């Protein structure tokens, strides 16, 4: 992790540099401007942007976009690039870099007392978190978070002792034109086993293999703590197409930039969310039950981000 106080181990999940995040925010603002282009009929002033936009997602209906909100977000991203001060939005790479660095410190400290053998990272995918662009506009991170907590309660996972820390993330699938939201989390081995066994039970429908054969709850033992805990929070949503190979659907694992205007829709959606609404925590720390000073610092960091 760049700039970490913890051991600086090489990892495939290194943080982006400040220069890279600045360049990314500049590019995001530029692409949003091209999506908005000039209203009215097509002229030589806007034809280049319109042709570029048509080639981004051919055959796809444009998602609902708030043009005023997009213009405002682009302006804030541009101001952040000019000033070097990250704008207070999850749509900013500079801001997410700050959050990821601060959260990384807090996570490493909070879970320092747990040996690697006692921890697992988990990815949880639920069929009900697959949305069309129009459906995404009607859902919030807070609603998805609340639903996930209800599922954990019904599955009996929250009755088990031990910390659970999860963060909501998303991907765009360009073939179907749908977004798939999911959670990345770290927890104890016992809680991870309960997640695997209980969430896939028939009493909670929707936790089943995807069309490409991916399991709904994928567990991984902790072997690279810095890399795996850093992976819990990402600064972007990728585009990962599903294609048919030898008669079977396969999800490509390479990360690609989400084509426009869907990339702009994701940024606008993130701009409306609070980071604390992306995070699910259980048995970490509370005023009623207490906890370690490091777990308290983790919880206060999440609450402080907003």
C-alpha positions as CSV (number, residue, x, y, z in Angstrom):
1,X,0.0,0.0,0.0
2,X,1.4,3.4,-0.9
3,X,2.2,5.5,2.1
4,X,1.0,2.9,4.6
5,X,2.4,2.8,8.1
6,X,2.0,-1.0,8.1
7,X,4.6,-3.2,6.3
8,X,5.0,-1.9,2.7
9,X,4.6,-5.3,0.9
10,X,4.3,-5.5,-2.9
11,X,0.7,-6.3,-3.9
12,X,-1.3,-6.6,-7.0
13,X,-3.8,-4.1,-5.4
14,X,-1.5,-1.2,-5.0
15,X,-3.2,2.2,-4.6
16,X,-3.2,4.5,-7.6
17,X,-0.9,7.5,-7.3
18,X,-2.2,11.0,-6.7
19,X,-1.1,11.8,-10.3
20,X,-3.1,8.9,-11.6
21,X,-6.2,9.8,-9.6
22,X,-5.9,13.4,-10.8
23,X,-5.7,12.3,-14.4
24,X,-8.7,10.0,-13.8
25,X,-10.9,12.7,-12.4
26,X,-9.9,15.0,-15.3
27,X,-10.9,12.2,-17.8
28,X,-14.2,11.5,-16.0
29,X,-15.2,15.2,-16.2
30,X,-14.2,15.3,-19.9
31,X,-16.2,12.2,-20.7
32,X,-19.2,13.6,-18.8
33,X,-18.9,16.8,-20.8
34,X,-18.9,14.8,-24.1
35,X,-22.0,12.9,-22.9
36,X,-23.8,16.1,-22.3
37,X,-22.4,17.8,-25.5
38,X,-24.3,20.7,-26.9
39,X,-28.1,20.4,-26.8
40,X,-30.3,21.0,-29.9
41,X,-29.7,19.8,-33.4
42,X,-26.5,18.2,-34.6
43,X,-24.0,20.7,-36.0
44,X,-20.3,20.8,-36.6
45,X,-19.9,22.0,-33.0
46,X,-21.3,18.8,-31.4
47,X,-21.1,16.1,-34.1
48,X,-17.8,14.7,-33.0
49,X,-19.0,14.2,-29.4
50,X,-22.3,12.7,-30.7
51,X,-20.6,10.2,-33.0
52,X,-18.2,9.2,-30.2
53,X,-21.1,8.6,-27.9
54,X,-23.0,6.5,-30.5
55,X,-19.9,4.3,-30.8
56,X,-19.6,3.8,-27.1
57,X,-22.7,1.7,-26.6
58,X,-24.2,0.9,-30.0
59,X,-27.7,-0.5,-29.9
60,X,-28.2,0.4,-26.2
61,X,-30.9,2.8,-25.0
62,X,-29.5,5.7,-23.1
63,X,-30.1,5.5,-19.3
64,X,-31.9,8.3,-17.5
65,X,-29.5,11.1,-16.8
66,X,-30.0,14.3,-14.8
67,X,-28.1,16.8,-17.1
68,X,-27.9,19.5,-14.4
69,X,-26.5,17.0,-11.9
70,X,-24.0,15.8,-14.4
71,X,-22.9,19.3,-15.2
72,X,-22.5,20.1,-11.5
73,X,-20.5,16.9,-10.9
74,X,-18.2,17.6,-13.8
75,X,-17.6,21.1,-12.5
76,X,-16.7,19.7,-9.0
77,X,-14.4,17.2,-10.5
78,X,-12.7,19.9,-12.6
79,X,-12.4,22.1,-9.5
80,X,-10.8,19.3,-7.6
81,X,-8.2,18.7,-10.3
82,X,-7.4,22.4,-10.5
83,X,-7.1,22.9,-6.7
84,X,-5.7,19.5,-5.7
85,X,-8.4,19.3,-3.1
86,X,-10.5,16.1,-3.6
87,X,-14.2,16.9,-4.0
88,X,-16.5,15.4,-1.4
89,X,-18.0,12.7,-3.6
90,X,-17.6,9.0,-4.1
91,X,-17.5,9.8,-7.9
92,X,-14.0,11.2,-7.5
93,X,-11.0,9.0,-7.9
94,X,-9.0,11.5,-5.7
95,X,-11.6,11.2,-3.0
96,X,-11.8,7.5,-3.2
97,X,-8.0,7.3,-3.0
98,X,-8.2,9.2,0.3
99,X,-10.9,6.9,1.6
100,X,-9.1,3.7,0.6
101,X,-5.9,4.8,2.2
102,X,-7.6,5.8,5.5
103,X,-9.7,2.7,5.6
104,X,-6.7,0.5,4.8
105,X,-4.9,1.9,7.9
106,X,-8.0,1.4,10.0
107,X,-8.7,-2.2,8.8
108,X,-5.2,-3.4,9.3
109,X,-5.1,-2.0,12.8
110,X,-8.6,-3.4,13.7
111,X,-7.9,-6.9,12.5
112,X,-4.2,-7.0,13.6
113,X,-5.1,-9.3,16.6
114,X,-6.6,-12.0,14.3
115,X,-4.1,-14.5,12.7
116,X,-4.5,-15.0,9.0
117,X,-5.7,-18.5,9.7
118,X,-8.7,-17.2,11.6
119,X,-9.9,-14.8,8.9
120,X,-11.5,-15.1,5.4
121,X,-12.4,-12.6,2.7
122,X,-15.8,-13.2,1.1
123,X,-17.6,-12.0,-2.0
124,X,-21.4,-12.2,-1.8
125,X,-23.6,-11.9,-4.9
126,X,-27.4,-11.9,-4.8
127,X,-29.7,-12.2,-7.8
128,X,-31.9,-9.4,-6.5
129,X,-29.0,-6.9,-6.8
130,X,-29.0,-7.1,-10.6
131,X,-30.5,-3.9,-12.0
132,X,-31.3,-2.4,-15.4
133,X,-30.2,1.3,-15.7
134,X,-33.7,2.4,-15.0
135,X,-33.9,0.2,-11.9
136,X,-30.6,1.5,-10.6
137,X,-32.0,5.0,-10.5
138,X,-34.7,3.9,-8.1
139,X,-32.4,2.1,-5.6
140,X,-30.0,3.4,-3.0
141,X,-27.0,1.9,-1.3
142,X,-28.8,2.3,2.0
143,X,-31.6,0.1,0.7
144,X,-29.2,-2.6,-0.5
145,X,-27.3,-2.5,2.8
146,X,-30.5,-2.9,4.8
147,X,-31.6,-5.8,2.7
148,X,-28.2,-7.5,3.2
149,X,-28.4,-7.1,6.9
150,X,-31.9,-8.6,6.9
151,X,-30.6,-11.6,5.0
152,X,-27.7,-12.0,7.5
153,X,-30.2,-11.9,10.4
154,X,-32.5,-14.5,8.8
155,X,-29.5,-16.7,8.1
156,X,-28.4,-16.5,11.7
157,X,-25.0,-15.1,10.8
158,X,-25.4,-12.2,13.1
159,X,-25.9,-14.5,16.1
160,X,-22.3,-15.6,15.8
161,X,-19.5,-13.7,17.6
162,X,-16.7,-12.1,15.7
163,X,-16.3,-9.0,13.5
164,X,-17.8,-8.7,10.0
165,X,-16.9,-5.8,7.8
166,X,-18.5,-5.5,4.3
167,X,-18.4,-2.9,1.5
168,X,-20.9,-2.7,-1.5
169,X,-19.4,-2.6,-5.0
170,X,-20.8,-2.9,-8.5
171,X,-20.0,-3.9,-12.1
172,X,-21.6,-3.2,-15.5
173,X,-22.3,-6.1,-17.8
174,X,-22.4,-4.5,-21.3
175,X,-23.9,-7.5,-23.1
176,X,-27.2,-7.5,-21.1
177,X,-26.9,-3.8,-20.1
178,X,-27.3,-4.6,-16.4
179,X,-25.5,-3.7,-13.3
180,X,-24.6,-6.4,-10.7
181,X,-24.0,-5.2,-7.2
182,X,-22.2,-7.3,-4.6
183,X,-20.4,-7.2,-1.3
184,X,-16.7,-7.7,-0.5
185,X,-16.1,-8.5,3.1
186,X,-13.7,-9.8,5.7
187,X,-14.8,-11.8,8.7
188,X,-13.9,-14.7,10.9
189,X,-13.6,-18.3,9.5
190,X,-16.7,-19.3,11.5
191,X,-18.8,-16.5,10.2
192,X,-17.6,-17.1,6.7
193,X,-18.7,-20.7,6.9
194,X,-22.1,-19.7,8.2
195,X,-22.4,-17.3,5.3
196,X,-21.7,-20.0,2.8
197,X,-24.0,-22.5,4.4
198,X,-27.0,-20.3,5.4
199,X,-27.2,-17.7,2.6
200,X,-27.3,-20.5,0.0
201,X,-30.1,-22.3,1.9
202,X,-33.5,-22.4,0.1
203,X,-35.1,-20.2,2.7
204,X,-33.5,-17.1,1.1
205,X,-34.0,-17.3,-2.6
206,X,-31.6,-15.5,-4.9
207,X,-28.3,-16.9,-3.5
208,X,-27.6,-19.3,-6.3
209,X,-25.1,-19.8,-9.1
210,X,-25.1,-17.1,-11.7
211,X,-25.7,-17.8,-15.4
212,X,-21.9,-18.1,-15.9
213,X,-21.6,-20.6,-13.0
214,X,-20.2,-18.2,-10.4
215,X,-21.1,-19.2,-6.8
216,X,-23.1,-16.7,-4.8
217,X,-20.7,-16.8,-1.8
218,X,-17.0,-17.2,-2.6
219,X,-14.6,-17.5,0.3
220,X,-10.8,-17.0,0.3
221,X,-8.3,-17.6,3.0
222,X,-6.2,-14.7,4.0
223,X,-2.7,-15.2,2.5
224,X,-1.9,-11.6,1.5
225,X,-3.5,-9.4,4.2
226,X,-2.6,-6.1,2.6
227,X,-3.7,-7.0,-0.8
228,X,-7.0,-8.7,0.3
229,X,-8.1,-6.0,2.7
230,X,-7.2,-3.3,0.3
231,X,-9.4,-5.1,-2.3
232,X,-12.5,-4.6,-0.1
233,X,-12.9,-1.0,-1.4
234,X,-12.3,0.0,-5.0
235,X,-12.2,3.4,-6.5
236,X,-14.2,2.5,-9.6
237,X,-16.8,0.1,-11.0
238,X,-15.5,-2.0,-14.0
239,X,-17.2,-3.3,-17.1
240,X,-17.0,-7.1,-17.4
241,X,-18.8,-8.6,-20.4
242,X,-20.4,-12.0,-20.5
243,X,-19.8,-13.9,-23.7
244,X,-20.5,-17.3,-25.1
245,X,-17.6,-19.7,-25.5
246,X,-18.1,-23.2,-26.8
247,X,-21.8,-22.9,-26.0
248,X,-21.2,-21.8,-22.4
249,X,-21.6,-18.3,-21.0
250,X,-18.3,-16.9,-19.6
251,X,-17.7,-13.7,-17.6
252,X,-14.5,-12.1,-18.7
253,X,-12.3,-11.1,-15.7
254,X,-10.4,-8.3,-17.4
255,X,-11.4,-4.9,-16.1
256,X,-12.6,-2.4,-18.7
257,X,-13.9,1.1,-18.4
258,X,-17.7,1.3,-18.4
259,X,-18.9,2.7,-21.8
260,X,-20.8,5.9,-22.0
261,X,-23.4,7.1,-21.1
262,X,-23.5,4.3,-18.5
263,X,-20.2,5.3,-17.0
264,X,-21.7,8.7,-16.3
265,X,-24.8,7.1,-14.8
266,X,-22.6,5.2,-12.3
267,X,-20.7,8.3,-11.3
268,X,-24.0,10.2,-10.7
269,X,-25.3,7.2,-8.7
270,X,-22.2,7.2,-6.6
271,X,-22.4,10.9,-6.1
272,X,-25.8,10.5,-4.4
273,X,-24.6,7.9,-1.9
274,X,-22.8,8.2,1.4
275,X,-19.8,6.0,2.1
276,X,-21.3,4.8,5.4
277,X,-24.3,3.5,3.4
278,X,-22.0,1.2,1.5
279,X,-20.6,-0.4,4.6
280,X,-22.1,-3.2,6.7
281,X,-20.5,-3.8,10.1
282,X,-21.3,-6.3,12.8
283,X,-19.7,-7.1,16.1
284,X,-16.9,-4.6,15.5
285,X,-17.6,-1.9,18.0
286,X,-20.6,-0.1,19.5
287,X,-21.2,2.3,22.4
288,X,-23.4,-0.4,24.1
289,X,-21.1,-3.5,23.8
290,X,-17.7,-1.7,23.4
291,X,-14.7,-3.3,21.5
292,X,-11.1,-2.6,21.0
293,X,-9.7,0.9,20.4
294,X,-8.7,-0.1,16.9
295,X,-12.2,-1.4,16.1
296,X,-13.7,1.8,17.5
297,X,-11.3,3.8,15.3
298,X,-12.5,1.8,12.3
299,X,-16.2,2.5,13.0
300,X,-15.6,6.2,13.6
301,X,-13.6,6.4,10.4
302,X,-16.6,5.0,8.4
303,X,-19.0,7.3,10.2
304,X,-16.7,10.3,9.7
305,X,-16.5,9.8,6.0
306,X,-20.3,10.1,5.8
